[in-house]
Amino acid sequence: MARKSNHVVPSTQKGGWAVKKSGSAKSSKSFDNKVKAVEYGKQLSKKEHSELFIHRKDGTIQNRNSYGNDPFPPKDRKH
């Protein structure tokens, strides 16, 4: 079963940024700047207990965060 995830990606419209669900052609929401898109992506991923992938302008992954049941949590994290 595939894990749910959201992606902050460069938008094709107006050079802004968009938040998309994994596998979706349409964006959930579009933004003028990356900071606002990341904030929204974090809120959405926390609500859905999913992963958030933050992409660079060239499309490569810059960062990723898990807001759900991470199968490989950091070793220094106490539960």
VENBEL-V775433 format. One record per backbone hydrogen bond with DSSP energy under -1.0 kcal/mol. CO is the residue of the C=O (numbers start at 1). NH is the residue of the N-H. Records with the same first field share a line. If there is no record, write none. Layout:
CO = NH ; NH
This chain:
4 = 51
5 = 22
6 = 53
7 = 20
8 = 55
9 = 18
13 = 16
16 = 11
17 = 31
18 = 9
19 = 28 ; 29
20 = 7
21 = 24
29 = 19
31 = 17
33 = 37
34 = 38
35 = 39
36 = 40
37 = 41
38 = 42
39 = 43
40 = 44
41 = 45
42 = 46
43 = 47
44 = 48
45 = 50
50 = 67
51 = 6
52 = 65
53 = 8
54 = 62 ; 63
56 = 59
60 = 56
63 = 54
65 = 52
68 = 70
74 = 77
